[in-house]
Amino acid sequence: MTRPTLVLASTSPFRRMLLDKLHLPYQTCKPDVDETPEPEESPERLVQRLAELKARAGARQFPEGLIIGSDQVAVIDDKILGKPGGQQQEVQQLHQASGRVVTFLTGLCLYDAGNDKTQTDVVPFRVHFRDLTAQQIEHYVAVEQPYQCAGSFKSEAFGITLFKKLEGDDPNALIGLPLIRLTEMLEQAGCPPL
């Protein structure tokens, strides 16, 4: 029996780097979905819904594929921090996170397009930030320039200096693709990495 084509419905280089760890052949596609939150939508529901929408969007290019969709938000006090997009917003977000806990919610969907079956989950990961000075924040932003990263940092790089503690079941979830949960989903779909 041949395996369906595994597809990552993402253009994120970070998600590709993570999926490479599983040593499975895969294709990528750019999911074209509206990421606007629905009125009164919780952060958990948002990332779960968008992960599934992205996976289903991938089925337009790969109608028999096994498609991975993922979406992530950073949350403080039940409020979503968007991707900063620029230096001023990065500095503002890091000041807001200083001395606090930021929860990252990663929605994950594995969509078997050939059988129209989905598996979805939301994987949380908590980041405990150090108390940061304005000078430390400015220095970090100047060095790393994490303009397209939720929470305004890259934990896999210099961003590790911002934290006093990381808390969660899968450190890959913080980067954007929870591989432990994905491995379980792939096994259930008949496509085990091992």
Secondary structure per residue as TSV (DSSP state, phi and psi in degrees):
chain	resnum	aa	ss	phi	psi
A	1	M	-	360.0	131.9
A	2	T	-	-88.6	146.6
A	3	R	-	-78.3	146.0
A	4	P	-	-67.7	159.0
A	5	T	-	-65.7	125.7
A	6	L	E	-84.1	132.3
A	7	V	E	-131.4	132.2
A	8	L	E	-98.9	112.3
A	9	A	E	-85.7	71.8
A	10	S	-	-164.9	148.7
A	11	T	-	-106.5	7.4
A	12	S	-	-68.9	123.9
A	13	P	H	-66.5	-26.3
A	14	F	H	-69.9	-41.9
A	15	R	H	-68.3	-37.4
A	16	R	H	-62.4	-43.6
A	17	M	H	-59.2	-41.2
A	18	L	H	-68.4	-47.7
A	19	L	H	-62.2	-31.2
A	20	D	H	-57.4	-27.9
A	21	K	T	-61.6	-25.1
A	22	L	T	-82.9	-5.8
A	23	H	-	55.7	39.6
A	24	L	-	-112.4	140.5
A	25	P	-	-70.1	139.6
A	26	Y	-	-154.3	162.1
A	27	Q	E	-109.8	167.0
A	28	T	E	-126.6	157.1
A	29	C	E	-149.4	158.9
A	30	K	-	-95.9	113.1
A	31	P	-	-77.4	131.3
A	32	D	-	-103.6	92.4
A	33	V	-	-131.8	151.5
A	34	D	-	-81.6	118.4
A	35	E	-	-95.8	14.1
A	36	T	-	-67.2	128.1
A	37	P	-	-64.1	147.1
A	38	E	-	-78.4	156.8
A	39	P	T	-56.2	132.5
A	40	E	T	63.4	16.8
A	41	E	-	-76.1	130.7
A	42	S	-	-71.3	155.9
A	43	P	H	-57.8	-38.5
A	44	E	H	-63.3	-46.1
A	45	R	H	-64.9	-39.9
A	46	L	H	-57.7	-52.4
A	47	V	H	-68.7	-32.8
A	48	Q	H	-68.0	-44.8
A	49	R	H	-63.1	-44.9
A	50	L	H	-69.0	-36.1
A	51	A	H	-60.6	-43.3
A	52	E	H	-68.9	-41.7
A	53	L	H	-59.0	-41.8
A	54	K	H	-64.9	-43.0
A	55	A	H	-63.2	-44.6
A	56	R	H	-66.2	-33.8
A	57	A	H	-63.7	-35.0
A	58	G	H	-63.6	-26.0
A	59	A	T	-67.5	-18.8
A	60	R	T	-64.1	-33.7
A	61	Q	T	-92.1	-27.5
A	62	F	-	-129.8	76.1
A	63	P	T	-65.1	-15.1
A	64	E	T	-114.1	11.3
A	65	G	-	-79.7	165.3
A	66	L	E	-106.0	105.2
A	67	I	E	-113.0	131.2
A	68	I	E	-100.2	123.5
A	69	G	E	-118.1	143.6
A	70	S	E	-148.2	147.5
A	71	D	E	-148.1	148.9
A	72	Q	E	-139.6	142.8
A	73	V	E	-133.6	153.4
A	74	A	E	-103.8	138.8
A	75	V	E	-131.5	132.5
A	76	I	E	-126.5	126.5
A	77	D	T	52.4	43.5
A	78	D	T	63.1	15.6
A	79	K	E	-111.7	133.7
A	80	I	E	-79.7	132.1
A	81	L	E	-93.0	120.9
A	82	G	-	-78.0	174.3
A	83	K	-	-66.3	134.5
A	84	P	-	-66.9	-44.8
A	85	G	-	79.2	-12.5
A	86	G	S	-170.4	169.0
A	87	Q	H	-62.2	-43.4
A	88	Q	H	-61.9	-43.5
A	89	Q	H	-68.3	-35.9
A	90	E	H	-60.9	-48.4
A	91	V	H	-59.9	-44.1
A	92	Q	H	-61.5	-45.6
A	93	Q	H	-64.3	-40.4
A	94	L	H	-70.1	-34.4
A	95	H	H	-62.4	-40.9
A	96	Q	H	-65.3	-35.4
A	97	A	H	-82.1	-20.9
A	98	S	T	-52.5	125.3
A	99	G	T	73.9	9.0
A	100	R	S	-123.2	175.5
A	101	V	E	-105.6	127.4
A	102	V	E	-110.4	128.8
A	103	T	E	-99.7	127.9
A	104	F	E	-102.5	126.4
A	105	L	E	-111.5	121.1
A	106	T	E	-113.7	115.6
A	107	G	E	-82.2	138.8
A	108	L	E	-134.1	134.4
A	109	C	E	-136.7	133.5
A	110	L	E	-114.5	114.4
A	111	Y	E	-110.0	117.9
A	112	D	E	-89.0	93.1
A	113	A	T	-63.8	-35.3
A	114	G	T	-64.0	-30.4
A	115	N	T	-111.4	0.5
A	116	D	T	53.8	46.9
A	117	K	E	-119.2	136.1
A	118	T	E	-120.6	147.5
A	119	Q	E	-123.6	128.6
A	120	T	E	-132.6	155.8
A	121	D	E	-160.2	163.2
A	122	V	E	-125.0	123.1
A	123	V	E	-110.5	117.6
A	124	P	E	-88.5	154.4
A	125	F	E	-150.6	130.2
A	126	R	E	-108.5	136.3
A	127	V	E	-116.7	120.9
A	128	H	E	-95.7	111.3
A	129	F	E	-83.1	144.6
A	130	R	-	-69.3	162.1
A	131	D	-	-73.1	117.5
A	132	L	-	-109.5	139.1
A	133	T	-	-84.4	163.4
A	134	A	H	-60.0	-38.9
A	135	Q	H	-64.7	-41.7
A	136	Q	H	-63.8	-42.1
A	137	I	H	-64.2	-46.6
A	138	E	H	-59.7	-42.7
A	139	H	H	-63.8	-46.3
A	140	Y	H	-59.3	-48.8
A	141	V	H	-62.2	-39.7
A	142	A	H	-64.3	-37.5
A	143	V	H	-76.1	-48.7
A	144	E	H	-91.7	-35.5
A	145	Q	-	49.6	59.8
A	146	P	-	-85.7	58.1
A	147	Y	T	-61.0	-32.1
A	148	Q	T	-107.5	23.4
A	149	C	S	-110.6	128.7
A	150	A	T	-58.4	130.7
A	151	G	T	86.5	-5.1
A	152	S	S	68.5	35.5
A	153	F	-	-155.8	165.0
A	154	K	-	-120.0	104.3
A	155	S	T	-65.0	-26.5
A	156	E	T	-80.8	1.9
A	157	A	T	-132.8	-137.8
A	158	F	G	-64.1	-17.9
A	159	G	G	-60.0	-22.0
A	160	I	G	-58.5	-23.5
A	161	T	G	-72.0	-12.0
A	162	L	G	-84.5	-12.3
A	163	F	E	-107.6	152.0
A	164	K	E	-107.4	-18.0
A	165	K	E	-163.2	143.1
A	166	L	E	-117.7	139.9
A	167	E	E	-140.5	116.2
A	168	G	S	171.3	169.7
A	169	D	S	-81.3	-24.0
A	170	D	-	-144.0	108.8
A	171	P	H	-62.0	-21.4
A	172	N	H	-66.2	-27.3
A	173	A	H	-61.2	-36.3
A	174	L	H	-63.9	-32.3
A	175	I	H	-82.8	-19.7
A	176	G	T	130.4	0.5
A	177	L	-	-149.7	103.3
A	178	P	-	-72.6	98.1
A	179	L	H	-71.0	-31.3
A	180	I	H	-63.2	-48.7
A	181	R	H	-67.0	-39.2
A	182	L	H	-61.9	-40.8
A	183	T	H	-58.7	-42.9
A	184	E	H	-62.1	-43.4
A	185	M	H	-63.1	-42.9
A	186	L	H	-62.8	-39.6
A	187	E	H	-62.4	-43.9
A	188	Q	H	-64.7	-27.9
A	189	A	T	-87.0	3.0
A	190	G	T	81.8	22.7
A	191	C	-	-131.4	60.1
A	192	P	-	-69.5	136.2
A	193	P	-	-65.2	-32.3
A	194	L	-	-86.1	360.0
